Amino acid sequence: MINDLLYKEIIERMKEFQSKLDYKTLGTEVLLLSLMSIEDSMTNLILKELKISIDDVLEIINNSYYLREPKNYTHTLKQVFDKAYQLQKNKDFVYDEAYLYSMLE
């Protein structure tokens, strides 16, 4: 089962980053920022261990160009959410690491 509270928090943070970055379409980079911004998340812990900060990711995003269809979500972001949902079929709960794993797969 998907952790509904975590899912809602991720979506809320994605909307915050969407506003900060002035994005029309949400992509996996916004999901990654959202996961990293949750202080006690596994994603945050893993990336801290790798010495990757949210500022590092923001710098890469701000120095990148994105060509996207004018939709709410990118196709890749939808695939990540679908993969995380598929993971829940084999587990009791899907936490943030399922989203990270789905992005890396």
Disulfide bonds with the S-S distance in Angstrom:
none
